[in-house]
Amino acid sequence: MASEVSNKRVILKDFVIGRYPEESDMVLETGTIKLELPEDEKIVYVEDTAEGLEAAPAALIGLFSGRNIGKQVVRIAEI
C-alpha cells in the first residue's frame, strides 16, 4: 500500500535524525526535515499484521519490545 504526499512535503514531530545526519538522505532545513521521495513520488509503508483477537496480546508486547516492523495491525474480522 502507498500513500500520496501532498505538495511533496512531510513534517515529522519528535523524529530523531541520528548521530550522523550527513549520511542520511534527509536534509535539515530550519527545523524541518525534507524527505527525498522515490521516483514514483509515493511513500510505501509496511504493516505487521497479526490475525485474530487471541494474537492481540502478543502483538502488543511485540510492539513495545521492538519486534514489529512498520505499523502493527491486529485483524479480528474480515469486513
Sequence and secondary structure as in RCSB ss.txt:
>XXXX:A:sequence
MASEVSNKRVILKDFVIGRYPEESDMVLETGTIKLELPEDEKIVYVEDTAEGLEAAPAALIGLFSGRNIGKQVVR
IAEI
>XXXX:A:secstr
 EEE GGG    SS    S GGGSS EEETTEEE    TT EEE  EEEEESGGGHHHHHHHHHHT   SEEEEE
    
